[in-house]
Amino acid sequence: MGGDSGPPVTVPAALAALKKHPLLQITLVGDEQQITPLLTSLSPNDATRVDIVHTSVAISAHARPDKVLRGSRDSSMFIAVDRVRQGLADACVSAGNTGALLMAGRHLLDAIPGIDKPAIMATLPATRSGGYSYLLDVGANVSNNAAELYQFALMGSVLASSLSERPHARVALLNIGAEANKGTPEIQQAASLLADSPELNYIGFIEGNQLYDGVADVIVCDGFTGNITIKTSAGAVKVIQGLLTKTIRAGWYFRLLSLFARPLLLGIQKELNPARYNGATLVGLSGIIVKSHGHASQDGFEHAIRHAIKQVEDDVPALIAGKMNHASE
């Protein structure tokens, strides 16, 4: 029940998902006094599919991530992840502190055999049909070696196949150039591993200016590079939206043109809406954890829940474990 807005956003999003998925059961972990008043619209039948686990302890967005292990075991985040560990929940969706969520996940859930480090996989808009590509790692790690990048590629291909139903997901390495001799030794070594793997549909290097072209379904990079990339992208979207608004308001002529161009502008606004891309998955662990952006709207948080539902339906951790087993053979 975390995030910038808390239960007023996350609870309605959960209830909206409940209505769209008849088999869904939801446990809301947080302050019962804040949650209960938001459940008045529930029908008697739907009410039987919602549980509340009360705790008034929350981890602040500015708290040190290691606090979740030292002094916040009664926090809503820790309890939610622990329910996945115990098998009381199939997935955890949180809009809280990313570092703390990562720390709780690593502490409570086992790593999938063959995975050295988990990664965070985010969704990117793409201009091709289908509209999405996936980028990992976007911040679970500061640096990664070639073997870890190879593991990210395997995990990313499984998750892309689940979320986008692309059985032969195209995998690329993010690099400073497309030429074979470009990149750090780690990237060069990772490229050799990916190219030699029969488990992957590896298409080679791509540069930053190709991220949104849709040439790859999965784009692999180290966590430091990925985190800067995803945040730069979010900033660029805000600038574009701001420039469009500023231009329209600049004079009567542009306001008049905007009336005629309204369908076009609405289409652009829909494509740039961050809610469509909300929900980053922590991959590599034995349980499913989806991280929503802290600023997410109700639609955005509901989208993150849908991410989690699809991964539960496909049992993504088991698929990743199978992929790692085949790769090791």
Long-range contacts (C-beta under 8 A, 24 or more apart in sequence): 1-28, 1-29, 1-30, 1-31, 1-34, 1-35, 1-58, 1-76, 2-30, 2-58, 2-59, 2-61, 2-76, 2-77, 2-94, 2-95, 2-96, 2-97, 2-294, 3-94, 3-95, 3-96, 3-292, 3-293, 3-294, 3-295, 3-296, 3-301, 4-61, 4-95, 4-294, 4-295, 6-30, 6-34, 7-31, 7-34, 7-35, 7-38, 8-38, 9-95, 9-296, 9-297, 9-298, 9-301, 10-95, 10-301, 11-35, 11-38, 11-39, 12-38, 12-298, 13-298, 13-299, 13-300, 13-301, 13-302, 13-305, 14-50, 14-301, 14-302, 14-305, 15-39, 15-41, 15-42, 15-46, 15-50, 16-298, 16-302, 17-302, 17-305, 17-306, 17-309, 18-46, 18-49, 18-50, 19-46, 21-309, 24-49, 24-309, 25-49, 25-50, 25-51, 26-50, 26-51, 27-51, 27-52, 27-53, 27-80, 27-83, 27-88, 27-89, 28-52, 28-53, 29-53, 29-55, 29-76, 29-79, 29-80, 29-83, 30-54, 30-55, 30-58, 30-76, 31-55, 31-56, 31-58, 53-79, 53-83, 55-79, 58-96, 59-96, 59-97, 59-100, 60-97, 61-96, 61-97, 61-294, 63-97, 63-100, 64-99, 65-97, 65-99, 65-100, 65-102, 65-103, 66-103, 67-100, 68-97, 68-100, 68-103, 68-104, 68-107, 69-103, 69-104, 69-107, 72-100, 77-101, 77-104, 78-104, 78-108, 81-105, 81-108, 81-109, 81-287, 81-289, 82-108, 84-108, 84-109, 84-287, 84-288, 84-289, 85-109, 85-287, 90-288, 90-308, 90-312, 91-287, 91-288, 91-289, 91-290, 91-308, 91-309, 91-311, 91-312, 92-287, 92-288, 92-289, 92-290, 92-308, 93-279, 93-289, 93-290, 93-292, 93-301, 93-304, 93-305, 93-307, 93-308, 94-289, 94-290, 94-291, 94-292, 95-291, 95-292, 95-293, 95-294, 95-296, 95-301, 95-304, 96-294, 98-139, 98-291, 101-282, 101-289, 101-291, 102-140, 102-282, 105-282, 105-285, 105-287, 105-289, 106-285, 109-285, 109-286, 109-287, 109-289, 110-285, 110-286, 111-284, 111-285, 111-286, 112-284, 112-285, 112-286, 112-317, 112-320, 112-321, 112-324, 113-321, 113-324, 113-325, 114-151, 114-321, 114-324, 114-325, 114-327, 114-328, 115-151, 115-155, 115-284, 115-320, 115-324, 116-147, 116-148, 116-151, 117-141, 117-144, 117-148, 117-151, 117-284, 118-282, 118-283, 118-284, 118-285, 119-152, 119-155, 119-156, 119-223, 119-282, 119-283, 119-284, 120-223, 120-226, 120-280, 120-281, 120-282, 120-283, 120-291, 121-155, 121-156, 121-159, 121-280, 121-281, 121-283, 122-226, 122-230, 122-277, 122-280, 123-163, 123-277, 123-278, 123-279, 123-280, 124-211, 124-212, 124-219, 124-230, 124-233, 124-277, 125-212, 125-271, 125-272, 125-276, 125-277, 126-212, 126-213, 126-214, 127-212, 127-213, 127-214, 128-213, 128-214, 128-215, 129-214, 130-164, 130-166, 130-214, 131-271, 132-163, 132-164, 132-277, 133-211, 133-212, 133-214, 133-216, 133-217, 133-218, 133-219, 134-159, 134-160, 134-163, 134-164, 134-217, 134-218, 134-219, 135-174, 135-211, 135-218, 135-219, 135-221, 135-226, 135-229, 135-230, 136-218, 136-219, 136-220, 136-221, 136-226, 136-283, 137-221, 137-222, 137-223, 137-226, 138-223, 138-226, 138-227, 138-229, 138-230, 138-280, 139-223, 139-226, 139-227, 139-230, 140-223, 140-282, 141-222, 141-223, 141-224, 142-222, 142-223, 142-224, 143-222, 143-223, 143-224, 144-186, 144-222, 144-223, 145-186, 145-189, 146-185, 146-186, 146-187, 146-188, 146-189, 146-190, 146-192, 146-193, 147-190, 147-193, 149-173, 149-186, 149-187, 149-190, 149-193, 149-194, 149-220, 149-221, 149-222, 150-190, 150-193, 150-194, 150-197, 151-284, 151-324, 152-220, 153-190, 153-194, 153-197, 153-200, 153-202, 153-218, 153-220, 154-197, 154-199, 154-200, 154-320, 154-323, 154-324, 154-327, 155-283, 155-284, 155-320, 155-323, 156-218, 156-220, 156-283, 157-199, 157-200, 157-201, 157-217, 157-218, 157-323, 158-316, 158-319, 158-320, 158-323, 159-281, 159-283, 159-311, 159-316, 159-320, 160-217, 160-218, 161-319, 162-310, 162-311, 162-314, 162-316, 162-319, 163-307, 163-310, 163-311, 164-217, 166-217, 168-201, 169-201, 169-217, 169-218, 170-201, 170-203, 170-215, 170-216, 170-217, 170-218, 171-200, 171-201, 171-202, 171-203, 171-216, 171-217, 171-218, 171-219, 171-220, 172-202, 172-203, 172-204, 172-205, 172-206, 172-215, 172-216, 172-218, 172-219, 172-220, 173-204, 173-205, 173-206, 173-219, 173-220, 173-221, 174-205, 174-206, 174-207, 174-208, 174-211, 174-219, 174-220, 174-221, 174-225, 174-226, 174-229, 175-205, 175-206, 175-207, 176-207, 177-205, 177-207, 178-204, 178-205, 178-206, 178-207, 179-205, 180-205, 186-222, 190-220, 194-220, 197-327, 199-323, 199-326, 199-327, 234-274, 237-272, 237-274, 240-272, 241-269, 241-272, 244-268, 273-299, 274-300, 275-299, 275-300, 275-303, 276-303, 277-303, 278-303, 278-304, 279-303, 279-304, 279-305, 279-306, 279-307, 279-308, 281-307, 281-311, 283-316, 283-320, 284-320, 285-317, 286-317, 287-317, 288-312, 288-316, 288-317
